[in-house]
Every structure is written in C-alpha cells, then in structure tokens.
Amino acid sequence: MISVNTFRSLHKLLHPHVSVHSGIPPVLTGGLLVFMALFCATTYILPSPLESLSLSAATVKNFEPNRLTWYPLLHYNIFHLILCSYLLYPMLAAFEKFNGTVRTAIVLNALATVAGVMYILSQLAMFSDSSVIGSSVWVFSLYAYFAYKESLKTPTVYVSASLTFPTWGSPILPFIIVSVVFPGPSFFIHLFALVAGYLLAMDYLKFMTDPSSKVVQYIEGKLDGVIDLIPPKIRYIKEADAIEIRREVVSASLPLYDLPRPETEG
C-alpha cells in the first residue's frame, strides 16, 4: 500500500508552488476538516449515511440530488479520511487565502457537482450502480486547477536533464498511482474530478463560480453578525481581504479569476 509519505513527496514534486499553510487554517478549510472527521466518527456508530448519501446512479433514479452535496464529506474509514485531509489541506488553505471564504465554498460545491454529474452519467451509460464517496474529488480537482495555473508560468517540469513533462499534466501521475493501488469505481470519479479542475482553471465554470465581488460582499455584510462570532485566531477571509492579498502577492498568487478593475470616476 502506498504510504502517506509517498503522497507527500509527490505533492512537493508536482506542486512546489502550493506551500503547506502554517498556523491555524482559514475558517472554511479548518471547519471542513473538522466536520469531515466528526462525520467519519458518526458513520462508525450509524453507518447508514454511507449508503444513503454516497454518489451513484441512484441519485438520478431516486431523484436524490442531495447526494451531490454530501458524497465528498463521507469517507470509508479513518485511513481514507486522514489521507484525503492530509492532501487536501495545503491546497484548500492556499485557495481560500487567495479567493476568500465565500467564493471557495461556492467553488467546492461546483467542483463536486460537475464531477458528480459526469460520474452519474458514466454509471448510467455502463448500467452500473457502483457508489463513491470521499473528499479525494476535491484533492484531484485542486491538483488539476493548480497545475494548469502553474503551467501558465512554468510550462514544463524538469524531472532530470533528459526527462520533462508538461506542468498541466502533473496530476496524472498521482491519478495513475491511486488507480493502481485502489482500483475500482473511484477511477471514474477521480478522472472526472481532474476534468472539473481543468475546466475551473480554464474559466469554463465561471457561470457557476464567479458571482461579482459586490454580490459576495453583500452576502458577507448580511452575515457580519455570524462572522463576528468566529474566534479571532480563526481567520475568515473576506472578499475585500482576498482581493488585497492578491494585489500584495500577485507574483505568487494563483487567484481563481483576475483582480477586479478599479472603478474610475467620471
């Protein structure tokens, strides 16, 4: 079985631009990891959610669209949870830091939905009812997203003087490894997660993930009372803060979309 250290080494090799977030993670990243851990513990006592909320062709057959929201939050066991959380954490923390908490939540839902719909269609086409769960859908989507964005600055990864490969294709290596070590229906959801990540990076999902900054700030204004309840050490990344961070660290940032143009008078 492939070890966590192996995945960690792959992460450093393939995505050196995504550094491990130090300190307390942003509120969505930290809250999501805690919620998934609690949900995993609950399934050991009440295993029914693994069946009723997993993603399969039943989502369409029984008209259960809620599965598209819940399936990334479920995990088969503690090892599955730890591995996915370990790989997801640095990428999600970096994404939230540069794109804000509200926008990151919208993107996570869009990625799970796009990959999930493609998976369901594939299962219907193959007359299969295999089910999948796990936040690995976000892991592979964010791998693809960051790889494509990095390829715009560094088109080629040099493994050695004589061995290179395109930066955008770097997630394919862990995809192949996971497919060999963990064969099964997860192959398809991971494949479609990569596709969803590339579509996001190439702006094809803007209609799902790009509300205007004014809309996001309006929502945040309505939630100010709730946001103020968050402990000060756990940072909520407001839209205005994310825009400012991208301006300050523009050479190192990988924002979801371009910075909004400053408004001109007259």
For each residue, the residues with C-beta under 8 A, 3 or more apart:
1: 181
2: 6 7 177 178 181
3: 6 7
4: 7 8 82 83 86
5: 8 9
6: 2 3 9 10 177
7: 2 3 4 10 11 83 86 87 174
8: 4 5 11 12 86
9: 5 6 12 13
10: 6 7 13 14 173 174 177
11: 7 8 14 15 18 87 90
12: 8 9 15 16
13: 9 10 16
14: 10 11 143 147 157 170 171 173 174
15: 11 12 18 91 143 146 147 150 170
16: 12 13
17: 146 150 252 254
18: 11 15 90 91 94 146
19: 90 94
20: 89 90
21: 25 26 29 89 90 93 94 97
22:
23:
24: 30 233 234 235
25: 21 29 30 33 89 93
26: 21 29 30 93 96 97 101 234 235 236 237
27: 30 31 101 230 234 235 236 237
28: 31 32 92 96 101 104 105 237
29: 21 25 26 32 33 89 92 93 96
30: 24 25 26 27 33 34 234
31: 27 28 34 35
32: 28 29 35 36 92 108
33: 25 29 30 36 37 85 88 89
34: 30 31 37 38
35: 31 32 38 39 73
36: 32 33 39 40 73 75 81 84 85 135
37: 33 34 40 41 81 85
38: 34 35 41 42
39: 35 36 42 43 49 73 74 75
40: 36 37 43 44 74 75 77 78 81
41: 37 38 44 45
42: 38 39 45 46 49
43: 39 40 46 47 49 50 74 75
44: 40 41 47
45: 41 42
46: 42 43 49
47: 43 44 50 51
48: 51 52
49: 39 42 43 46 52 53 70 74
50: 43 47 53 54 74 76 133
51: 47 48 54 131
52: 48 49
53: 49 50 66 67 70 71 74 133
54: 50 51 67 71 74 131 132 133
55: 59 67 68 71 116 119 120 131 132 133 189
56: 59 67 120 123 129 130 131 132
57: 60 61 120 123 124 128 129
58: 61 62 64 67 129 131
59: 55 56 62 64 65 67 68 116 120
60: 57 63 120 124
61: 57 58
62: 58 59
63: 60
64: 58 59 67
65: 59 68 69
66: 53 69 70
67: 53 54 55 56 58 59 64 70 71 116
68: 55 59 65 71 112 113 116 117
69: 65 66 109 112 113
70: 49 53 66 67 73 74
71: 53 54 55 67 68 74 112 116 132 133 134 137
72: 108 112 133 134 135 137 138
73: 35 36 39 70 135
74: 39 40 43 49 50 53 54 70 71 133 134
75: 36 39 40 43 78 80 81 84 133 134 135
76: 50 80 133 134
77: 40 80 81
78: 40 75 81 82
79: 82 83
80: 75 76 77 83 84 134
81: 36 37 40 75 77 78 84 85
82: 4 78 79 85 86
83: 4 7 79 80 86 87
84: 36 75 80 81 87 88 134 135 136 139
85: 33 36 37 81 82 88 89 135
86: 4 7 8 82 83 89
87: 7 11 83 84 90 91 136 139
88: 33 84 85 91 92 135 138 139 142
89: 20 21 25 29 33 85 86 92 93
90: 11 18 19 20 21 87 93 94
91: 15 18 87 88 94 95 139 142 143 146
92: 28 29 32 88 89 95 96 104 108 138 142
93: 21 25 26 29 89 90 96 97
94: 18 19 21 90 91 97 98 146 254
95: 91 92 98 99 104 107 142 145 254 256
96: 26 28 29 92 93 99 100 101 104 237
97: 21 26 93 94 237 242 245
98: 94 95 242 245 246 253 254 255 256
99: 95 96 103 104 107 237 242 255 256
100: 96 103 104 216 237 238 239 241 242 243
101: 26 27 28 96 104 105 236 237 238
102: 105 106 216 219 220 239
103: 99 100 106 107 209 211 216 239 242 256
104: 28 92 95 96 99 100 101 107 108 237
105: 28 101 102 108 109
106: 102 103 109 110 208 209 211
107: 95 99 103 104 110 111 200 209 256
108: 32 72 92 104 105 111 112 138
109: 69 105 106 112 113
110: 106 107 113 114 196 200 205 208 209
111: 107 108 114 115 137 138 141 193 196 197 200 205
112: 68 69 71 72 108 109 115 116 137 138
113: 68 69 109 110 116 117 208
114: 110 111 117 118 192 195 196 199 205 208
115: 111 112 118 119 137 141 189 192 193 195 196
116: 55 59 67 68 71 112 113 119 120 137 189 192
117: 68 113 114 120 121
118: 114 115 121 122 192 195 196
119: 55 115 116 122 123 132 188 189 192
120: 55 56 57 59 60 116 117 123 124
121: 117 118 124 125
122: 118 119 125 126 188 192
123: 56 57 119 120 126 128 129 130 185 188
124: 57 60 120 121 127
125: 121 122
126: 122 123
127: 124
128: 57 123 185
129: 56 57 58 123
130: 56 123 184 185
131: 51 54 55 56 58 185
132: 54 55 56 71 119 185 186 188 189
133: 50 53 54 55 71 72 74 75 76
134: 71 72 74 75 76 80 84 137 186 189
135: 36 72 73 75 84 85 88 138 139
136: 84 87 139 140 178 186 189 190 193
137: 71 72 111 112 115 116 134 140 141 189 190 193 196
138: 72 88 92 108 111 112 135 141 142 193
139: 84 87 88 91 135 136 142 143 193
140: 136 137 143 144 171 174 175 190 193 194 197
141: 111 115 137 138 144 145 193 194 196 197 200
142: 88 91 92 95 138 139 145 146 197
143: 14 15 91 139 140 146 147 170 171 174 194 197
144: 140 141 147 148 171 193 194 195 196 197 198 200 201
145: 95 141 142 148 149 197 198 200 201
146: 15 17 18 91 94 142 143 149 150 201 254
147: 14 15 143 144 150 151 167 168 169 170 171
148: 144 145 151 152 168 197 198 201 202
149: 145 146 152 153 201 254
150: 15 17 146 147 153 154 167 254
151: 147 148 154 155 166 167 168
152: 148 149 155
153: 149 150
154: 150 151 157 167
155: 151 152 166 167
156: 164 165 166 167
157: 14 154 164 165 166 167 170
158: 161 163 164
159: 163 164 165
160: 163
161: 158
162:
163: 158 159 160
164: 156 157 158 159
165: 156 157 159 169 170
166: 151 155 156 157 169 170
167: 147 150 151 154 155 156 157 170
168: 147 148 151 198
169: 147 165 166 172
170: 14 15 143 147 157 165 166 167 173
171: 14 140 143 144 147 174 175 194 197
172: 169 175 176 194
173: 10 14 170 176 177
174: 7 10 14 140 143 171 177 178
175: 140 171 172 178 179 190 191 194
176: 172 173 179 180
177: 2 6 10 173 174 180 181
178: 2 136 174 175 181 182 186 190
179: 175 176 182 183 186 187 190
180: 176 177 183
181: 1 2 177 178
182: 178 179 186
183: 179 180 187
184: 130 187
185: 123 128 130 131 132 188 189
186: 132 134 136 178 179 182 189 190
187: 179 183 184 190 191
188: 119 122 123 132 185 191 192
189: 55 115 116 119 132 134 136 137 185 186 192 193
190: 136 137 140 175 178 179 186 187 193 194
191: 175 187 188 194 195
192: 114 115 116 118 119 122 188 189 195 196
193: 111 115 136 137 138 139 140 141 144 189 190 196 197
194: 140 141 143 144 171 172 175 190 191 197 198
195: 114 115 118 144 191 192 198 199
196: 110 111 114 115 118 137 141 144 192 193 199 200 205
197: 111 140 141 142 143 144 145 148 171 193 194 200 201
198: 144 145 148 168 194 195 201 202
199: 114 195 196 202 204 205
200: 107 110 111 141 144 145 196 197 203 204 205 209 256
201: 144 145 146 148 149 197 198
202: 148 198 199
203: 200 206 257
204: 199 200
205: 110 111 114 196 199 200 208 209
206: 203 209 210 257
207: 210
208: 106 110 113 114 205
209: 103 106 107 110 200 205 206 256
210: 206 207 256 257
211: 103 106 215 216
212: 215 216
213: 216 217 239 243 260
214: 217 218
215: 211 212 218 219
216: 100 102 103 211 212 213 219 220 239
217: 213 214 220 221 238 239 240
218: 214 215 221 222
219: 102 215 216 222 223
220: 102 216 217 223 224 227 238 239
221: 217 218 224
222: 218 219
223: 219 220 226 227
224: 220 221 227 228
225: 228 229
226: 223 229 230
227: 220 223 224 230 236 238
228: 224 225
229: 225 226
230: 27 226 227 234 236
231: 234
232:
233: 24
234: 24 26 27 30 230 231
235: 24 26 27
236: 26 27 101 227 230
237: 26 27 28 96 97 99 100 101 104 241 242 245
238: 100 101 217 220 227 241 242
239: 100 102 103 213 216 217 220 242 243
240: 217 243 244
241: 100 237 238 244 245
242: 97 98 99 100 103 237 238 239 245 246 255
243: 100 213 239 240 246 247 259 260
244: 240 241 247 248
245: 97 98 237 241 242 248 249 253
246: 98 242 243 249 250 253 255 259
247: 243 244 250 259
248: 244 245
249: 245 246 252 253
250: 246 247 253 259
251:
252: 17 249
253: 98 245 246 249 250
254: 17 94 95 98 146 149 150
255: 98 99 242 246 258 259
256: 95 98 99 103 107 200 209 210
257: 203 206 210
258: 255
259: 243 246 247 250 255
260: 213 243
261:
262:
263:
264:
265:
266:
